[in-house]
Amino acid sequence: MTSLKPFHATDLFRVNAVNLDVLTENYNISFYLSYLTQWPSLFFSAENPQGEITGYMMGKAEGRGKEWHGHVTCLSVAADYRRIGLARTLVDNLERRSEDPYDAYFIDLFVRASNALAIGMYRNFGYSVYRRVVGYYGSDDGVDNEDAFDMRKPLKRDKNRESIREDGENFRVRPEDVYL
């Protein structure tokens, strides 16, 4: 059994089991705290009955007009808790919170174009590729740049499904062309 709980600053001392993993993006403390202060309702954790954090979601709300959306900044699940539906629970909760109170048109996220496992998971959750961002994941020397897929899922407010497109894998943009 898992419980979803608001994330607290002191939880940063309890996420090692989740963060010490090659699949998890790690950030500095000020980054986590900025999300926690700006979007506290979109930053939450999953805990097992023993009170251990088994996963967490960092999200935010951003954009203007029909680009107003929720965003998955970080979704991470501890290795022992994968493939049991916990990621879906965390994503579903972000979607609900992005609709109420934020009234977002869609949810988006960026994923490495080479990360077939994550792309497949998000497709199973109803997301599709909106565009390919060429060289989004850059290296300092520019040699190992990797493309990202901007994946989206329309929410109730997007009645005409304007936030998605067919064949997004072939719609290429540069990182500087990505607007909030």
N, C-alpha and C positions, 0 to 999 in steps of 0.2 A: 504494500500500500504506500502510496506517495501523496504528500501534501504540497500544494503550491503555497509559497509564502512570499511576502514582500522581501526584497533584498535589503540588507542593512550594511552599513559601512564595515561593521565588525565581521560580517560574513566573508570579507576578503581574506580573513585568516583561516577560513574553513573550506576554501575551494580548491585546495591543492590536489585532491584526488581527481578532480575534474580537469584542472588546468595542466597538470603534468602529463600531457598527452600530445603526440605529434599532430593530431587532428584539430587541436584547439589553438585559436589565435590568442596570444597573451598581450596584455596592454599594461602600461604603467598605472600606478595607483591613481594619479590625478585624472586619467581618462575614465576609469571606473567611477570615481567620485563625481565627475562632471555629469555623467549619465544619471547617476543616482539623485543628484540635486535637480536636474532639469526635467527628467522624465521618470519620477519614482514609480508611477503606476505601470510603466513599461519595462521595469527591471525587477525580475522575480526569480526565485529559486524553487527547486523541487527537493524535498527532503524525505528520507526514509523514516520508518518508525523510531529509529535510534537517534534521529536528529542530524544525520549526516547529509550534506548536500550531495545530491546525485546528478544534478544538472542545473543549468540556469539559462535565462534569456535576458539579453540586453537589447532593448529596442528604443526607438525614438519616433517622434512625429515631426514631419518637415514638409516643405514645399509651399506652393501657392496655387490658388484656384483649383483646377482639375488635377493638378500635380500634388495636391495635399495628400499625404500618405503616411502609413506606418512603415517603419524600416527595421528589419532584422539586422542588428549590428553583430551580435554574437549569440549563437545557439550552441551550447555544449552539454554533452551528456557523458558521465563517467563510463568507462569501458564496461564495467560489470552491469550497467543498466541500459545498454544499447539493445535494440531489436525487441523491445517490449512495449513500444508505443509511447515512451516518455517524450521523445522529440516532438511527436505529433501533439501531445498534450500541451507542451510549452508553446508550440506554434499556434495551436487553436486558441490558447489563452491570449496571446499577443493580438491575434486577429479580432477577438471579441473586444479587447480593450482599445484597439485602434478604431473600432466602430463606435464604441460608447466608452468614454465621452468625446473622443477626438473626431468622430464623423469623417474618417478618412475615405478616400476613393479606392485605394488599393494598398496592398502590402508589397514591399520589394526587398530584395537582398542581392548581394553580389557573391558569386561563387567562382572559384577558379574553373576555367573551361576544361581543365584536365581532371577535375574531381567528379568522375562519373558516379561514384557512390552517392555523393550529396545531391547531384543533379537529379538522379533517379528518385531519391527520397523526396525532394521538393516537388517533382512532377507527380508523385503519388499523393502529395498533399494538395494538388490542384494548381500548382505554379507552372508558368510557361516562360520561355526565354523571350524577353522583350527586345533585347539588343545585345550585341557583342561589343565589349569595351576593349579595344585593342591596346595591349600593353598596360592594362590597369594595375597589375601587380608588378611593379618595377623593381629593378635592382639598382644599386648605386652606379654600377658601371654600364647599365643599359643593355647588357648582354643577355641576361636571363629573364627578360620581361615576359610576362604571361598574360594572356587575355582573361577577361572575366565575362561571365554571363550575368546580365541584369535580369533577374527572374522576378515575375510579378504574379499576383493573384488579385483579381478585382473583388471588391467588397460590395455590400448592398447599395451603397451610394452611387456606384458606377453602374447604373441600370443598363446603359448601352454598351458596356464592356469596352470603353474607349481606352482603357489603360493597358490593354494587351494587343498583340498583333500576331499574325501568322508568320511563320518563317523568320522569327527574330534572330536565330543563330546567324543568318546571313545579312542582318542589318547592322553594319559596323559603324562605330563612332570612336572618337579619341577620348581619353579621360577628361580633357578640358572641355569637351562638348556635353559632359554629363552635368545637368543642372539639378539643383535641389527643388 
